[in-house]
Amino acid sequence: MYGEVPRLRAALHGGTIVAAEIGIDRHKITYFGDTVNTTARLEGLCRTLDRQVLISADLLRRMRLPTFVRSEDLGEHEIKGRGQKLGVFSLRAVQL
């Protein structure tokens, strides 16, 4: 519909992945591992928490955010497929 702005969701998490090239006639690169699964679950949490961008506390601890990005601690959340809770933060841009 014209005049509508799409609402996108994104999730950020870091860790080890396995990359593989599959296919014979048409090659495709695919990614596997807990990091990929956790990121997908985190993206699904965006809707539940009504946030557009989420980042794991693990990844946030390892990086420095630009001055125009603010984080908000959303606490720890159960993530399907993980035995332990995951610390979650939301990210948003601010005007300087």
FILOGU-760873 format. One line per field, with one value per atom (N, C-alpha, C): residue number from 1; chain; atom name; x, y, z. Coordinates in steps of 0.02 Angstrom, whole numbers, plus 50000, padded with zeros to 5 digits. Layout:
! FILOGU-760873
nr = [NUM	...]
kette = [A	...]
atom = [CA	...]
xx = [X	...]
yy = [Y	...]
zz = [Z	...]
This chain:
! FILOGU-760873
nr = [1	1	1	2	2	2	3	3	3	4	4	4	5	5	5	6	6	6	7	7	7	8	8	8	9	9	9	10	10	10	11	11	11	12	12	12	13	13	13	14	14	14	15	15	15	16	16	16	17	17	17	18	18	18	19	19	19	20	20	20	21	21	21	22	22	22	23	23	23	24	24	24	25	25	25	26	26	26	27	27	27	28	28	28	29	29	29	30	30	30	31	31	31	32	32	32	33	33	33	34	34	34	35	35	35	36	36	36	37	37	37	38	38	38	39	39	39	40	40	40	41	41	41	42	42	42	43	43	43	44	44	44	45	45	45	46	46	46	47	47	47	48	48	48	49	49	49	50	50	50	51	51	51	52	52	52	53	53	53	54	54	54	55	55	55	56	56	56	57	57	57	58	58	58	59	59	59	60	60	60	61	61	61	62	62	62	63	63	63	64	64	64	65	65	65	66	66	66	67	67	67	68	68	68	69	69	69	70	70	70	71	71	71	72	72	72	73	73	73	74	74	74	75	75	75	76	76	76	77	77	77	78	78	78	79	79	79	80	80	80	81	81	81	82	82	82	83	83	83	84	84	84	85	85	85	86	86	86	87	87	87	88	88	88	89	89	89	90	90	90	91	91	91	92	92	92	93	93	93	94	94	94	95	95	95	96	96	96]
kette = [A	A	A	A	A	A	A	A	A	A	A	A	A	A	A	A	A	A	A	A	A	A	A	A	A	A	A	A	A	A	A	A	A	A	A	A	A	A	A	A	A	A	A	A	A	A	A	A	A	A	A	A	A	A	A	A	A	A	A	A	A	A	A	A	A	A	A	A	A	A	A	A	A	A	A	A	A	A	A	A	A	A	A	A	A	A	A	A	A	A	A	A	A	A	A	A	A	A	A	A	A	A	A	A	A	A	A	A	A	A	A	A	A	A	A	A	A	A	A	A	A	A	A	A	A	A	A	A	A	A	A	A	A	A	A	A	A	A	A	A	A	A	A	A	A	A	A	A	A	A	A	A	A	A	A	A	A	A	A	A	A	A	A	A	A	A	A	A	A	A	A	A	A	A	A	A	A	A	A	A	A	A	A	A	A	A	A	A	A	A	A	A	A	A	A	A	A	A	A	A	A	A	A	A	A	A	A	A	A	A	A	A	A	A	A	A	A	A	A	A	A	A	A	A	A	A	A	A	A	A	A	A	A	A	A	A	A	A	A	A	A	A	A	A	A	A	A	A	A	A	A	A	A	A	A	A	A	A	A	A	A	A	A	A	A	A	A	A	A	A	A	A	A	A	A	A	A	A	A	A	A	A	A	A	A	A	A	A]
atom = [N	CA	C	N	CA	C	N	CA	C	N	CA	C	N	CA	C	N	CA	C	N	CA	C	N	CA	C	N	CA	C	N	CA	C	N	CA	C	N	CA	C	N	CA	C	N	CA	C	N	CA	C	N	CA	C	N	CA	C	N	CA	C	N	CA	C	N	CA	C	N	CA	C	N	CA	C	N	CA	C	N	CA	C	N	CA	C	N	CA	C	N	CA	C	N	CA	C	N	CA	C	N	CA	C	N	CA	C	N	CA	C	N	CA	C	N	CA	C	N	CA	C	N	CA	C	N	CA	C	N	CA	C	N	CA	C	N	CA	C	N	CA	C	N	CA	C	N	CA	C	N	CA	C	N	CA	C	N	CA	C	N	CA	C	N	CA	C	N	CA	C	N	CA	C	N	CA	C	N	CA	C	N	CA	C	N	CA	C	N	CA	C	N	CA	C	N	CA	C	N	CA	C	N	CA	C	N	CA	C	N	CA	C	N	CA	C	N	CA	C	N	CA	C	N	CA	C	N	CA	C	N	CA	C	N	CA	C	N	CA	C	N	CA	C	N	CA	C	N	CA	C	N	CA	C	N	CA	C	N	CA	C	N	CA	C	N	CA	C	N	CA	C	N	CA	C	N	CA	C	N	CA	C	N	CA	C	N	CA	C	N	CA	C	N	CA	C	N	CA	C	N	CA	C	N	CA	C	N	CA	C	N	CA	C	N	CA	C	N	CA	C	N	CA	C	N	CA	C	N	CA	C	N	CA	C]
xx = [50042	50000	50045	50027	50066	50060	50114	50113	50128	50136	50151	50227	50251	50321	50329	50369	50376	50410	50390	50420	50464	50528	50576	50598	50619	50647	50716	50762	50829	50855	50901	50932	51006	51045	51118	51142	51184	51215	51280	51327	51391	51415	51456	51484	51509	51526	51552	51495	51507	51458	51495	51456	51482	51451	51493	51468	51481	51433	51440	51412	51445	51420	51384	51320	51281	51253	51236	51207	51256	51229	51271	51265	51205	51195	51192	51159	51152	51182	51238	51272	51240	51238	51209	51253	51265	51302	51252	51259	51213	51253	51221	51255	51218	51256	51228	51259	51226	51255	51211	51231	51194	51188	51240	51239	51183	51176	51124	51055	51047	50982	50964	51012	50999	50980	51014	50997	50926	50907	50839	50787	50801	50754	50750	50807	50811	50769	50773	50733	50659	50641	50571	50547	50593	50577	50560	50582	50568	50493	50454	50381	50353	50374	50350	50366	50426	50448	50432	50402	50383	50443	50498	50559	50581	50614	50635	50704	50749	50816	50836	50855	50879	50950	50988	51056	51067	51105	51119	51168	51162	51208	51279	51287	51354	51388	51353	51383	51392	51344	51349	51410	51425	51484	51549	51550	51611	51618	51573	51577	51562	51579	51564	51514	51459	51407	51426	51404	51414	51376	51396	51366	51292	51268	51198	51153	51180	51141	51138	51078	51068	51042	51062	51038	50994	50947	50903	50903	50919	50921	50850	50836	50770	50770	50826	50829	50847	50840	50855	50791	50797	50739	50755	50704	50710	50712	50759	50765	50757	50709	50696	50760	50776	50834	50897	50894	50951	50934	50983	50972	50975	50999	51005	50974	50956	50925	50978	50954	50997	50982	51034	51025	51010	50960	50937	50934	50957	50953	50919	50884	50858	50905	50906	50947	50901	50917	50880	50925	50913	50951	50922	50965	50944	50971	50938	50962	51012	51067	51119	51110]
yy = [49942	50000	50062	50110	50172	50212	50246	50287	50249	50184	50143	50136	50138	50127	50057	50014	49946	49948	49903	49897	49835	49846	49791	49771	49707	49682	49653	49660	49634	49611	49562	49536	49528	49540	49534	49488	49441	49394	49372	49350	49330	49263	49231	49167	49128	49067	49022	48994	48991	48961	48912	48871	48826	48849	48863	48883	48826	48813	48759	48780	48757	48768	48704	48711	48652	48660	48604	48605	48584	48555	48533	48582	48593	48638	48711	48722	48790	48790	48823	48825	48876	48858	48901	48896	48952	48951	48954	48909	48907	48907	48928	48935	48894	48862	48819	48836	48814	48819	48855	48850	48880	48956	48987	49060	49080	49044	49059	49047	48991	48976	49028	49046	49096	49163	49183	49246	49245	49190	49183	49187	49155	49157	49228	49262	49331	49377	49366	49406	49393	49332	49317	49352	49364	49399	49473	49500	49570	49584	49539	49548	49544	49495	49486	49547	49574	49630	49698	49697	49757	49804	49775	49813	49796	49844	49832	49799	49815	49788	49762	49698	49668	49644	49645	49620	49580	49527	49487	49525	49515	49546	49523	49461	49433	49474	49489	49527	49600	49629	49699	49712	49664	49671	49674	49645	49641	49698	49746	49800	49867	49919	49987	50016	50040	50068	50138	50156	50226	50273	50336	50384	50396	50382	50394	50333	50280	50220	50210	50200	50188	50117	50088	50020	50023	49976	49970	49898	49886	49819	49792	49737	49706	49644	49631	49574	49510	49455	49389	49355	49319	49286	49215	49172	49103	49102	49067	49059	48985	48970	48900	48868	48808	48772	48785	48831	48846	48826	48799	48777	48834	48891	48947	49009	49056	49119	49162	49206	49250	49322	49360	49432	49467	49511	49544	49619	49656	49729	49750	49807	49835	49892	49907	49962	50010	50075	50126	50184	50216	50275	50336	50381	50444	50502	50558	50617	50653	50673	50708	50783]
zz = [50000	50000	50000	49961	49957	50021	50040	50100	50164	50160	50218	50225	50286	50299	50329	50298	50325	50393	50437	50502	50500	50503	50499	50569	50575	50637	50622	50671	50663	50730	50727	50788	50776	50828	50824	50880	50861	50909	50876	50914	50886	50911	50872	50892	50832	50844	50792	50750	50684	50639	50593	50560	50508	50443	50394	50328	50280	50237	50188	50121	50069	50001	49980	49962	49944	49873	49844	49777	49724	49670	49614	49556	49533	49476	49499	49553	49580	49650	49657	49722	49768	49831	49882	49944	49976	50039	50095	50143	50199	50264	50318	50382	50435	50479	50531	50598	50651	50717	50767	50830	50885	50876	50850	50841	50793	50738	50689	50720	50756	50787	50840	50881	50934	50904	50851	50818	50791	50761	50734	50790	50846	50903	50932	50933	50958	50912	50848	50801	50813	50828	50844	50907	50953	51015	51003	50947	50930	50933	50906	50904	50975	51013	51081	51125	51117	51159	51127	51068	51032	51022	50996	50982	50911	50877	50808	50804	50850	50847	50916	50919	50981	50972	51027	51027	51091	51086	51145	51190	51255	51302	51289	51268	51253	51199	51145	51090	51110	51144	51164	51208	51251	51295	51254	51196	51155	51105	51106	51057	51089	51053	51074	51025	51050	51007	50984	50924	50901	50948	50949	50995	50981	50921	50905	50918	50948	50963	51039	51064	51135	51145	51201	51217	51279	51283	51341	51363	51426	51454	51462	51429	51433	51477	51511	51555	51520	51557	51529	51506	51450	51421	51402	51408	51386	51310	51283	51210	51195	51152	51134	51107	51131	51108	51148	51196	51239	51310	51345	51413	51464	51443	51490	51460	51504	51481	51446	51404	51365	51384	51401	51414	51348	51350	51288	51299	51250	51249	51184	51186	51124	51105	51040	51014	50978	50984	50947	50931	50876	50857	50893	50911	50942	50902	50906	50871	50915	50886	50923	50920]
